[in-house]
Amino acid sequence: MKKLQECFEPKATRAKRIDTLLNYLVIRNASLTEPGEDYPKMTLEEIADFCGTDIMVIQRAEQSALAKFKSKVGEFNLYLGLDGRTQ
């Protein structure tokens, strides 16, 4: 279900706001994490709530970011083990 803000906010403004908030999350988590520690984990729902948007919007942003990363890096193989960790 769309949040009320999404109904009245222009698409370009919403995209910029979400990008800014996602960048803030990355910078904040990086600055709060000591070297050698794992970054704090957040669910898509937590990220969507923080950004004031729907989970599907965050999921599409994640997929878009991964596609951009793959195009910049070229072909690479990512193997995920049964436990979900990158090996």
C-alpha positions in Angstrom: 0.0 0.0 0.0 1.3 3.4 -0.9 2.1 5.8 1.9 0.3 9.1 1.9 3.4 11.0 1.1 4.0 9.0 -2.1 0.6 10.1 -3.5 1.5 13.8 -3.4 5.3 13.8 -3.9 6.6 14.0 -7.5 8.5 10.9 -8.6 11.8 12.8 -9.1 11.6 14.3 -5.6 10.8 11.0 -4.0 13.7 9.3 -5.8 16.1 12.0 -4.6 14.8 11.8 -1.0 15.1 8.0 -0.9 18.6 8.1 -2.4 19.7 10.7 0.1 18.3 8.7 3.0 19.9 5.5 1.8 23.3 7.2 1.4 22.8 8.6 5.0 22.2 5.0 6.3 25.4 3.8 4.6 27.5 6.6 5.9 26.0 6.4 9.4 26.5 2.7 9.7 30.1 3.0 8.3 31.0 5.7 10.9 29.5 3.8 13.8 31.2 0.5 13.0 34.6 -0.3 14.3 37.2 -1.8 11.9 36.6 -5.6 11.7 33.0 -5.4 12.9 30.0 -6.3 10.7 27.7 -3.5 9.7 24.4 -3.5 11.6 21.8 -5.5 9.7 18.4 -4.0 8.7 15.4 -5.7 7.0 13.8 -4.2 3.9 10.9 -3.3 6.1 13.1 -1.3 8.5 14.8 0.5 5.6 11.5 1.3 4.0 10.1 2.6 7.3 13.2 4.8 7.7 12.8 6.2 4.2 9.1 6.6 4.5 8.3 4.4 1.5 7.1 0.9 0.5 9.2 -2.2 0.8 8.9 -2.7 -3.0 10.5 0.7 -3.7 13.5 -0.3 -1.6 13.7 -3.7 -3.2 13.7 -2.1 -6.7 16.4 0.3 -5.6 18.4 -2.6 -4.3 18.0 -4.5 -7.6 18.9 -1.4 -9.6 22.0 -0.9 -7.5 23.1 -4.5 -8.0 22.6 -4.2 -11.8 24.7 -1.0 -11.9 27.4 -2.7 -9.8 27.5 -5.7 -12.1 27.7 -3.5 -15.2 30.6 -1.5 -13.7 32.5 -4.5 -12.5 31.8 -6.7 -15.5 31.0 -10.3 -15.2 31.7 -11.9 -11.8 30.5 -15.0 -10.0 28.9 -14.6 -6.7 28.5 -17.8 -4.8 26.2 -17.9 -1.8 26.5 -20.9 0.4 23.7 -22.5 2.3 24.2 -20.2 5.3 23.7 -17.2 3.0 27.2 -15.8 3.5 29.5 -14.9 0.6 32.3 -17.4 0.2 
